[in-house]
Amino acid sequence: KNVDQASTALAEALGLPVEEVRTKLSQETSFEWVARKIEPEKSKVVRALKLDGVYLVEESDRFYPNDTLLAHVIGFAGIDNQGLEGLELLYDKELRGTMGRFLGETDAYNREIPGGEKQYLPSKDGCNLILTIDEVLQHIAEREIDRLMEETKAKGATVLIVDPNTGEILALANRPTFDPNNPTAVPDINRRDLAVWYNYEPGSTFKIVTAAAAMEEKVVHENDGFYCRGSLQVAGQPIGCVSAHGSQTFAEVVKNSCNVGFMTIGMRMTREKLYEYIHDFGFGQAPGSGLPGEEAGILLPVKRVGPVEHANISFGQGIAVTPLQMVSMAGAIANGGLLMKPQIVREIKDADGTVVQPFTPQIVRQVVSSQTAHELPGLLEQVVADGTGRGAQVPGYRLAGKTGTAQKIVDGHYVS
């Protein structure tokens, strides 16, 4: 009734500009939101003002008690609790439920008919998502990625832990991150799920693909000999290695992550044959985890792959992949040669706890034989035991692994 008085009082109580409040109170409408989802302390102040025509309305609010934990997977909901990103968006329909309603008979002017039939439809709670995430592992992943960011001053990082036998994602952490309770407080880039969205050149971790393909095609054996002078001439172009490794067996080529050795091995196969394995391991296609924003990576068309590109791809350059694709590929080596579809939701339960939709592990395809999948980890174990991956050693455990250090591109060229 008194716009100026109400505007001044509300602006002070809510911490809003007076003109913004006055504009809303002056609208020729029957209803306007002045502010939504305000803190309880502010609501007490507004209530105490007892302003004519100003009311408080209770609303439900989506709250994330673990703050940034698993933020990129969960996503967040908007002001009306509608899913906007992550699993909130993907499963909005299942999570939302339905509002209750009163139904009654009315006349042509929408007036209630006295004594007419009336019906009450109760509200229905939405379903619950049961994820594959292991909360303890997720806490560990988040703790370690924070430590890593502090030590390296990196622009971004991602940690993925996946069960290779099922494809279940047990932990997924990205940095930079955000708080789903206040998602707009950070730049949009902080909300990108690097694990499924970020395309990058994998570098030497991709040598697992080349090794597996060559072993499966029987063009290389553990004790085959190679010689590295520090570079290899391919179509008149010198392509370098980290150092001149000299005479090596294939097992030592893997252990030392020798580019020259892997170029030689990769070019023992035709480009079409190498591409066949690259595709079979899931590259060039979205993994199908169901997480929003999944990318397929970047592959040159095989007809555009010349000798230099063929050599580069053999050691992980000239190809772009996502972290989830790489973890899925490694899982196929760890589980006996099966590429598993990544899985993030284990089941959907209704409000009473009844399972309405289970999700079971899915095999995409057999990529390599069980024999290759059994032999290759033995070579990769030496990478951790006595090669470039010694920093990953854990006393009492046998670990297979592969390091990768891709060159960055600046102004269209690789830099050292």
KOLBA-364972 format. One record per residue (C-alpha): residue in three letters; chain; x, y, z. Coordinates in nm, 4 decimals, padded with zeros to 6 digits. Example, Ala and Ser with C-alpha at 12.3 -4.5 7.8 and 13.67 -1.06 7.14 Angstrom:
// KOLBA-364972
REC aa ch xx yy zz
REC Ala A 01.2300 -00.4500 00.7800;
REC Ser A 01.3670 -00.1060 00.7140;
//
This chain:
// KOLBA-364972
REC aa ch xx yy zz
REC Lys A 00.0000 00.0000 00.0000;
REC Asn A 00.2960 00.2291 00.0645;
REC Val A 00.5476 00.1468 -00.2101;
REC Asp A 00.8220 00.3901 -00.1018;
REC Gln A 00.8157 00.2824 00.2615;
REC Ala A 00.8021 -00.0876 00.1737;
REC Ser A 01.0812 -00.0547 -00.0848;
REC Thr A 01.3189 00.1127 00.1595;
REC Ala A 01.2468 -00.1340 00.4408;
REC Leu A 01.2662 -00.4448 00.2212;
REC Ala A 01.5836 -00.3326 00.0464;
REC Glu A 01.7558 -00.2889 00.3822;
REC Ala A 01.6288 -00.6208 00.5181;
REC Leu A 01.7235 -00.8193 00.2093;
REC Gly A 02.0431 -00.6369 00.1097;
REC Leu A 01.8986 -00.5373 -00.2293;
REC Pro A 01.9114 -00.2043 -00.4193;
REC Val A 01.6112 00.0161 -00.3309;
REC Glu A 01.5309 00.0885 -00.6965;
REC Glu A 01.5244 -00.2820 -00.7815;
REC Val A 01.2707 -00.3473 -00.5045;
REC Arg A 01.0625 -00.0389 -00.5939;
REC Thr A 01.0412 -00.1537 -00.9570;
REC Lys A 00.9050 -00.4935 -00.8499;
REC Leu A 00.6538 -00.3445 -00.6044;
REC Ser A 00.5288 -00.1045 -00.8705;
REC Gln A 00.4425 -00.3724 -01.1286;
REC Glu A 00.0806 -00.3862 -01.2524;
REC Thr A 00.0528 -00.7541 -01.1647;
REC Ser A -00.1201 -00.9524 -00.8931;
REC Phe A 00.1988 -01.1243 -00.7783;
REC Glu A 00.5735 -01.0566 -00.7866;
REC Trp A 00.8689 -01.2297 -00.6264;
REC Val A 01.0874 -00.9753 -00.4441;
REC Ala A 01.3460 -01.2366 -00.3435;
REC Arg A 01.3463 -01.6154 -00.3280;
REC Lys A 01.5023 -01.8696 -00.0955;
REC Ile A 01.6289 -01.6122 00.1523;
REC Glu A 01.8052 -01.7083 00.4735;
REC Pro A 01.5917 -01.7722 00.7850;
REC Glu A 01.7464 -01.4688 00.9575;
REC Lys A 01.6311 -01.2395 00.6781;
REC Ser A 01.2836 -01.3900 00.6760;
REC Lys A 01.2486 -01.3083 01.0471;
REC Val A 01.3404 -00.9462 00.9782;
REC Val A 01.0875 -00.9231 00.6904;
REC Arg A 00.8150 -01.0812 00.9010;
REC Ala A 00.8786 -00.8326 01.1807;
REC Leu A 00.8278 -00.5401 00.9384;
REC Lys A 00.4567 -00.6346 00.9007;
REC Leu A 00.4279 -00.4600 00.5649;
REC Asp A 00.0835 -00.4563 00.4020;
REC Gly A 00.0777 -00.6618 00.0848;
REC Val A 00.4163 -00.8284 00.1522;
REC Tyr A 00.4096 -01.1974 00.2352;
REC Leu A 00.6481 -01.4827 00.3034;
REC Val A 00.5934 -01.8154 00.1260;
REC Glu A 00.7614 -02.1393 00.2271;
REC Glu A 00.9408 -02.3225 -00.0563;
REC Ser A 01.1289 -02.6488 -00.0741;
REC Asp A 01.4979 -02.6189 -00.1604;
REC Arg A 01.7468 -02.8611 -00.3112;
REC Phe A 02.0351 -02.8826 -00.0642;
REC Tyr A 02.3744 -03.0488 -00.1144;
REC Pro A 02.5120 -03.1394 00.2293;
REC Asn A 02.8552 -03.2455 00.0980;
REC Asp A 02.9182 -02.9140 -00.0798;
REC Thr A 03.1701 -02.9720 -00.3636;
REC Leu A 03.1921 -03.3519 -00.3205;
REC Leu A 03.1099 -03.5210 -00.6545;
REC Ala A 02.9791 -03.1857 -00.7834;
REC His A 03.0400 -03.2558 -01.1533;
REC Val A 02.8524 -03.5856 -01.1430;
REC Ile A 02.5562 -03.4699 -00.9343;
REC Gly A 02.5220 -03.1335 -01.1076;
REC Phe A 02.2695 -02.8931 -00.9558;
REC Ala A 01.9075 -02.7801 -00.9644;
REC Gly A 01.7687 -02.4342 -01.0412;
REC Ile A 01.5529 -02.1950 -00.8420;
REC Asp A 01.2438 -02.4088 -00.9064;
REC Asn A 01.4346 -02.7285 -00.8219;
REC Gln A 01.4564 -02.8247 -01.1889;
REC Gly A 01.7694 -03.0186 -01.2871;
REC Leu A 02.0131 -02.8022 -01.4834;
REC Glu A 02.3379 -02.9997 -01.5001;
REC Gly A 02.4801 -03.3443 -01.4251;
REC Leu A 02.2583 -03.6297 -01.3079;
REC Glu A 02.0105 -03.3705 -01.1782;
REC Leu A 01.9436 -03.2793 -01.5432;
REC Leu A 01.9641 -03.6294 -01.6858;
REC Tyr A 01.7231 -03.7823 -01.4332;
REC Asp A 01.5106 -03.4765 -01.3587;
REC Lys A 01.1879 -03.6560 -01.4524;
REC Glu A 01.2616 -03.9502 -01.2208;
REC Leu A 01.3781 -03.7336 -00.9303;
REC Arg A 01.1088 -03.4678 -00.9512;
REC Gly A 00.7932 -03.6524 -00.8424;
REC Thr A 00.4490 -03.4965 -00.8903;
REC Met A 00.2633 -03.2207 -00.7084;
REC Gly A -00.0642 -03.3002 -00.5310;
REC Arg A -00.3866 -03.1497 -00.6723;
REC Phe A -00.7499 -03.0857 -00.5834;
REC Leu A -00.9950 -03.1515 -00.8672;
REC Gly A -01.3469 -03.0078 -00.8650;
REC Glu A -01.6363 -02.9427 -01.1042;
REC Thr A -01.6681 -02.5864 -01.2361;
REC Asp A -01.9030 -02.4026 -01.4682;
REC Ala A -01.8115 -02.2344 -01.7995;
REC Tyr A -01.6786 -01.9348 -01.6058;
REC Asn A -01.4480 -02.1596 -01.4019;
REC Arg A -01.6601 -02.1101 -01.0907;
REC Glu A -01.6829 -02.4007 -00.8484;
REC Ile A -02.0187 -02.5788 -00.8608;
REC Pro A -02.1618 -02.6132 -00.5059;
REC Gly A -02.2074 -02.9796 -00.4252;
REC Gly A -02.0096 -03.0836 -00.7355;
REC Glu A -01.7717 -03.3767 -00.7368;
REC Lys A -01.4354 -03.3186 -00.5733;
REC Gln A -01.1257 -03.5318 -00.5826;
REC Tyr A -00.7869 -03.5077 -00.4096;
REC Leu A -00.4786 -03.6428 -00.5876;
REC Pro A -00.1929 -03.6729 -00.3366;
REC Ser A 00.1600 -03.5634 -00.4226;
REC Lys A 00.4069 -03.8347 -00.5118;
REC Asp A 00.7705 -03.8348 -00.4058;
REC Gly A 01.0325 -03.8705 -00.6770;
REC Cys A 01.2690 -04.1639 -00.7092;
REC Asn A 01.6170 -04.2003 -00.5618;
REC Leu A 01.9293 -04.2655 -00.7693;
REC Ile A 02.1726 -04.5193 -00.6279;
REC Leu A 02.5131 -04.4435 -00.7775;
REC Thr A 02.8128 -04.6672 -00.8355;
REC Ile A 03.0289 -04.4135 -00.6488;
REC Asp A 03.2152 -04.5369 -00.3404;
REC Glu A 03.1988 -04.2429 -00.1017;
REC Val A 03.5233 -04.3330 00.0772;
REC Leu A 03.7141 -04.3549 -00.2520;
REC Gln A 03.5514 -04.0296 -00.3641;
REC His A 03.6750 -03.8508 -00.0496;
REC Ile A 04.0254 -03.9878 -00.1108;
REC Ala A 04.0178 -03.8798 -00.4760;
REC Glu A 03.9060 -03.5276 -00.3808;
REC Arg A 04.1721 -03.5017 -00.1109;
REC Glu A 04.4491 -03.6150 -00.3446;
REC Ile A 04.3421 -03.3944 -00.6349;
REC Asp A 04.3462 -03.0919 -00.4026;
REC Arg A 04.6975 -03.1850 -00.2910;
REC Leu A 04.8039 -03.2310 -00.6538;
REC Met A 04.6643 -02.8906 -00.7542;
REC Glu A 04.8505 -02.7239 -00.4693;
REC Glu A 05.1797 -02.8948 -00.5560;
REC Thr A 05.1701 -02.8517 -00.9337;
REC Lys A 04.9721 -02.5257 -00.9717;
REC Ala A 04.7959 -02.6988 -01.2613;
REC Lys A 04.5127 -02.5272 -01.4478;
REC Gly A 04.3008 -02.8398 -01.4239;
REC Ala A 04.3060 -03.2041 -01.3187;
REC Thr A 04.0844 -03.5099 -01.3141;
REC Val A 04.0897 -03.8349 -01.1173;
REC Leu A 03.8888 -04.1405 -01.2219;
REC Ile A 03.8625 -04.4742 -01.0416;
REC Val A 03.6730 -04.7447 -01.2321;
REC Asp A 03.6151 -05.1138 -01.1612;
REC Pro A 03.7478 -05.2820 -01.4786;
REC Asn A 03.5317 -05.5914 -01.4309;
REC Thr A 03.2018 -05.4010 -01.4313;
REC Gly A 03.2746 -05.0574 -01.5772;
REC Glu A 03.1354 -04.9006 -01.2588;
REC Ile A 03.2766 -04.5555 -01.1843;
REC Leu A 03.3820 -04.5656 -00.8180;
REC Ala A 03.5189 -04.2102 -00.7961;
REC Leu A 03.5297 -03.9069 -01.0232;
REC Ala A 03.6865 -03.5766 -00.9214;
REC Asn A 03.7728 -03.2665 -01.1246;
REC Arg A 03.9462 -02.9400 -01.0562;
REC Pro A 03.8503 -02.6597 -01.0826;
REC Thr A 03.5201 -02.7367 -00.9132;
REC Phe A 03.2100 -02.5644 -00.7756;
REC Asp A 02.9559 -02.5821 -00.4933;
REC Pro A 02.6161 -02.7060 -00.6232;
REC Asn A 02.4524 -02.4947 -00.3504;
REC Asn A 02.5897 -02.1827 -00.5225;
REC Pro A 02.6885 -02.2850 -00.8779;
REC Thr A 02.6911 -01.9343 -01.0279;
REC Ala A 02.9590 -01.8135 -00.7851;
REC Val A 03.2329 -01.9474 -01.0162;
REC Pro A 03.3036 -01.9224 -01.3924;
REC Asp A 03.1100 -02.1601 -01.6186;
REC Ile A 03.4322 -02.3508 -01.7014;
REC Asn A 03.4517 -02.4706 -01.3377;
REC Arg A 03.1343 -02.6706 -01.3932;
REC Arg A 03.2689 -02.8642 -01.6930;
REC Asp A 03.3173 -03.2344 -01.6231;
REC Leu A 03.6752 -03.2762 -01.7488;
REC Ala A 03.6602 -03.6546 -01.7090;
REC Val A 03.4045 -03.6928 -01.9881;
REC Trp A 03.4322 -03.3639 -02.1788;
REC Tyr A 03.8010 -03.2721 -02.2062;
REC Asn A 03.9743 -03.3742 -02.5296;
REC Tyr A 04.3516 -03.3991 -02.4915;
REC Glu A 04.6468 -03.5701 -02.6548;
REC Pro A 04.7199 -03.8691 -02.4310;
REC Gly A 05.0895 -03.9033 -02.5110;
REC Ser A 05.2589 -04.2211 -02.3960;
REC Thr A 04.9630 -04.3657 -02.2041;
REC Phe A 04.8205 -04.4383 -02.5502;
REC Lys A 05.1124 -04.6748 -02.6134;
REC Ile A 04.9054 -04.9383 -02.4324;
REC Val A 04.6782 -04.9450 -02.7402;
REC Thr A 04.9703 -04.9804 -02.9822;
REC Ala A 05.1291 -05.2547 -02.7721;
REC Ala A 04.8030 -05.4470 -02.7362;
REC Ala A 04.7293 -05.4244 -03.1099;
REC Ala A 05.0818 -05.5333 -03.2074;
REC Met A 05.0802 -05.8251 -02.9618;
REC Glu A 04.7355 -05.9364 -03.0808;
REC Glu A 04.8481 -05.9203 -03.4437;
REC Lys A 05.1712 -06.1037 -03.3473;
REC Val A 05.3948 -05.8424 -03.5135;
REC Val A 05.5985 -05.8028 -03.1930;
REC His A 05.7198 -06.0324 -02.9156;
REC Glu A 05.8629 -05.9639 -02.5710;
REC Asn A 06.2275 -06.0258 -02.6669;
REC Asp A 06.2261 -05.8572 -03.0109;
REC Gly A 06.5216 -05.6200 -03.0509;
REC Phe A 06.5035 -05.2431 -03.1203;
REC Tyr A 06.7604 -04.9663 -03.1430;
REC Cys A 06.6894 -04.6048 -03.0446;
REC Arg A 06.9282 -04.3283 -03.1546;
REC Gly A 06.7090 -04.0561 -03.0003;
REC Ser A 06.4930 -04.0029 -03.3082;
REC Leu A 06.3520 -04.1794 -03.6128;
REC Gln A 06.3306 -04.0539 -03.9699;
REC Val A 05.9778 -04.0981 -04.1043;
REC Ala A 05.9094 -03.9789 -04.4607;
REC Gly A 06.2118 -03.7494 -04.4299;
REC Gln A 06.0849 -03.6042 -04.1012;
REC Pro A 06.2850 -03.6611 -03.7786;
REC Ile A 06.0557 -03.7556 -03.4879;
REC Gly A 06.2266 -03.7431 -03.1511;
REC Cys A 06.2405 -03.9579 -02.8412;
REC Val A 06.3045 -03.8487 -02.4825;
REC Ser A 06.6605 -03.9820 -02.5059;
REC Ala A 06.8785 -04.2230 -02.7058;
REC His A 06.7902 -04.5529 -02.5394;
REC Gly A 07.0249 -04.7633 -02.7524;
REC Ser A 06.9644 -05.1355 -02.7897;
REC Gln A 06.6438 -05.2613 -02.6247;
REC Thr A 06.4023 -05.5518 -02.6201;
REC Phe A 06.0289 -05.4885 -02.6651;
REC Ala A 05.9860 -05.5285 -02.2878;
REC Glu A 06.2449 -05.2519 -02.2366;
REC Val A 06.0794 -05.0335 -02.5008;
REC Val A 05.7605 -05.0486 -02.2906;
REC Lys A 05.9455 -04.9947 -01.9633;
REC Asn A 06.1406 -04.6955 -02.0963;
REC Ser A 05.8419 -04.5569 -02.2927;
REC Cys A 06.0605 -04.5301 -02.6028;
REC Asn A 05.8943 -04.3359 -02.8847;
REC Val A 06.1273 -04.4796 -03.1482;
REC Gly A 06.0406 -04.8345 -03.0463;
REC Phe A 05.6666 -04.7652 -03.0514;
REC Met A 05.6809 -04.5894 -03.3872;
REC Thr A 05.8607 -04.8938 -03.5290;
REC Ile A 05.6012 -05.1273 -03.3769;
REC Gly A 05.3053 -04.9166 -03.4859;
REC Met A 05.4266 -04.9047 -03.8445;
REC Arg A 05.4552 -05.2834 -03.8568;
REC Met A 05.0763 -05.2683 -03.8872;
REC Thr A 04.8891 -05.0904 -04.1636;
REC Arg A 04.7193 -04.7669 -04.0632;
REC Glu A 04.3828 -04.9389 -04.1240;
REC Lys A 04.4711 -05.2223 -03.8864;
REC Leu A 04.5909 -04.9820 -03.6152;
REC Tyr A 04.2713 -04.7788 -03.6557;
REC Glu A 04.0667 -05.0951 -03.6225;
REC Tyr A 04.2033 -05.1446 -03.2708;
REC Ile A 04.1744 -04.7750 -03.1861;
REC His A 03.8034 -04.7914 -03.2694;
REC Asp A 03.7573 -05.1243 -03.0907;
REC Phe A 03.9057 -04.9768 -02.7722;
REC Gly A 03.6311 -04.7106 -02.7828;
REC Phe A 03.8108 -04.4091 -02.9269;
REC Gly A 03.6267 -04.1832 -03.1689;
REC Gln A 03.2925 -04.2535 -02.9993;
REC Ala A 03.1290 -04.1393 -02.6742;
REC Pro A 03.1747 -04.4048 -02.4012;
REC Gly A 02.8026 -04.4078 -02.3122;
REC Ser A 02.8276 -04.3556 -01.9352;
REC Gly A 02.5155 -04.1393 -01.9415;
REC Leu A 02.6989 -03.8425 -01.7929;
REC Pro A 02.6018 -03.5195 -01.9724;
REC Gly A 02.8660 -03.3597 -02.1918;
REC Glu A 03.0396 -03.6789 -02.3057;
REC Glu A 03.2791 -03.6199 -02.5957;
REC Ala A 03.3941 -03.8711 -02.8563;
REC Gly A 03.7528 -03.7469 -02.8888;
REC Ile A 03.9167 -03.6403 -03.2158;
REC Leu A 04.0501 -03.8829 -03.4767;
REC Leu A 04.1886 -03.7980 -03.8168;
REC Pro A 04.0010 -03.9815 -04.0936;
REC Val A 04.2138 -04.2843 -04.1769;
REC Lys A 04.2509 -04.1709 -04.5405;
REC Arg A 04.4281 -03.8567 -04.4132;
REC Val A 04.6772 -04.0567 -04.2056;
REC Gly A 05.0136 -04.0460 -04.3773;
REC Pro A 05.3431 -04.2012 -04.2571;
REC Val A 05.4183 -03.9159 -04.0121;
REC Glu A 05.0664 -03.9229 -03.8642;
REC His A 05.0850 -04.3030 -03.8460;
REC Ala A 05.4089 -04.2775 -03.6465;
REC Asn A 05.2777 -04.0004 -03.4181;
REC Ile A 04.9555 -04.1814 -03.3310;
REC Ser A 05.1605 -04.4898 -03.2371;
REC Phe A 05.2969 -04.3031 -02.9353;
REC Gly A 04.9897 -04.0926 -02.8533;
REC Gln A 05.0230 -03.7686 -03.0463;
REC Gly A 04.7984 -03.6522 -03.3287;
REC Ile A 04.4943 -03.8026 -03.1558;
REC Ala A 04.2640 -03.6569 -02.8882;
REC Val A 04.0856 -03.8617 -02.6238;
REC Thr A 03.8899 -03.8107 -02.3020;
REC Pro A 04.0021 -03.9353 -01.9590;
REC Leu A 03.7018 -04.1700 -01.9384;
REC Gln A 03.7949 -04.3273 -02.2736;
REC Met A 04.1490 -04.3879 -02.1502;
REC Val A 04.0352 -04.5472 -01.8254;
REC Ser A 03.7900 -04.7694 -02.0140;
REC Met A 04.0699 -04.8767 -02.2486;
REC Ala A 04.2997 -04.9633 -01.9565;
REC Gly A 04.0139 -05.1553 -01.7964;
REC Ala A 03.9880 -05.3734 -02.1068;
REC Ile A 04.3509 -05.4787 -02.0562;
REC Ala A 04.2960 -05.5377 -01.6849;
REC Asn A 03.9859 -05.7559 -01.7166;
REC Gly A 04.0900 -06.0042 -01.9856;
REC Gly A 04.0271 -05.8041 -02.3024;
REC Leu A 03.6661 -05.6865 -02.2604;
REC Leu A 03.5673 -05.3239 -02.3192;
REC Met A 03.2981 -05.2443 -02.0616;
REC Lys A 03.0419 -04.9679 -02.0890;
REC Pro A 03.1102 -04.7105 -01.8128;
REC Gln A 02.8332 -04.7018 -01.5526;
REC Ile A 02.7493 -04.4280 -01.2989;
REC Val A 02.3938 -04.5252 -01.1840;
REC Arg A 02.3492 -04.8685 -01.0268;
REC Glu A 01.9715 -04.8561 -00.9800;
REC Ile A 01.6681 -04.6308 -00.9454;
REC Lys A 01.4430 -04.6858 -00.6422;
REC Asp A 01.1016 -04.5407 -00.5728;
REC Ala A 01.0231 -04.3565 -00.2503;
REC Asp A 00.9372 -04.6866 -00.0790;
REC Gly A 01.2777 -04.8358 -00.1633;
REC Thr A 01.1541 -05.0688 -00.4376;
REC Val A 01.3922 -05.1015 -00.7318;
REC Val A 01.2126 -04.9694 -01.0408;
REC Gln A 01.5087 -04.9818 -01.2795;
REC Pro A 01.8322 -05.1764 -01.2255;
REC Phe A 02.1436 -05.1142 -01.4346;
REC Thr A 02.3670 -05.4119 -01.4979;
REC Pro A 02.7242 -05.4175 -01.6326;
REC Gln A 02.7370 -05.4226 -02.0125;
REC Ile A 03.0119 -05.5684 -02.2309;
REC Val A 03.0675 -05.3552 -02.5411;
REC Arg A 03.3001 -05.5971 -02.7206;
REC Gln A 03.6011 -05.8274 -02.6887;
REC Val A 03.8923 -05.6081 -02.8032;
REC Val A 04.1926 -05.8390 -02.7577;
REC Ser A 04.2334 -06.2008 -02.6555;
REC Ser A 04.2662 -06.3049 -02.2929;
REC Gln A 04.6243 -06.4107 -02.3713;
REC Thr A 04.7246 -06.0584 -02.4847;
REC Ala A 04.5365 -05.9087 -02.1895;
REC His A 04.7286 -06.1434 -01.9587;
REC Glu A 05.0751 -06.0788 -02.1069;
REC Leu A 05.0638 -05.7003 -02.1482;
REC Pro A 05.0136 -05.6178 -01.7761;
REC Gly A 05.3361 -05.8100 -01.7096;
REC Leu A 05.5209 -05.5595 -01.9303;
REC Leu A 05.3326 -05.2655 -01.7772;
REC Glu A 05.4243 -05.3902 -01.4308;
REC Gln A 05.7899 -05.3233 -01.5152;
REC Val A 05.6977 -04.9592 -01.5938;
REC Val A 05.6026 -04.9153 -01.2273;
REC Ala A 05.8641 -05.1477 -01.0800;
REC Asp A 06.1678 -05.0130 -01.2659;
REC Gly A 06.0587 -04.7729 -01.5412;
REC Thr A 05.9058 -04.4289 -01.5890;
REC Gly A 05.6255 -04.5006 -01.3404;
REC Arg A 05.8331 -04.5709 -01.0301;
REC Gly A 05.6529 -04.2927 -00.8433;
REC Ala A 05.3366 -04.5064 -00.8401;
REC Gln A 05.4912 -04.7922 -00.6421;
REC Val A 05.3022 -04.9111 -00.3334;
REC Pro A 05.4882 -05.1505 -00.1010;
REC Gly A 05.3280 -05.4942 -00.0925;
REC Tyr A 05.1371 -05.4535 -00.4213;
REC Arg A 05.2058 -05.5460 -00.7818;
REC Leu A 05.0960 -05.2586 -01.0034;
REC Ala A 05.0797 -05.2252 -01.3793;
REC Gly A 05.0783 -04.8741 -01.5207;
REC Lys A 05.1841 -04.6341 -01.7911;
REC Thr A 05.3046 -04.2766 -01.7713;
REC Gly A 05.2294 -04.0135 -02.0311;
REC Thr A 05.3716 -03.6666 -02.0935;
REC Ala A 05.2235 -03.5130 -02.4068;
REC Gln A 05.3698 -03.2002 -02.5591;
REC Lys A 05.1503 -02.8913 -02.5536;
REC Ile A 05.0564 -02.7031 -02.8677;
REC Val A 05.1227 -02.3285 -02.8834;
REC Asp A 05.0359 -02.1344 -03.1995;
REC Gly A 04.9838 -02.4580 -03.3904;
REC His A 05.3199 -02.6105 -03.3009;
REC Tyr A 05.4449 -02.8523 -03.0341;
REC Val A 05.6606 -02.6851 -02.7723;
REC Ser A 05.9237 -02.8523 -02.5580;
//
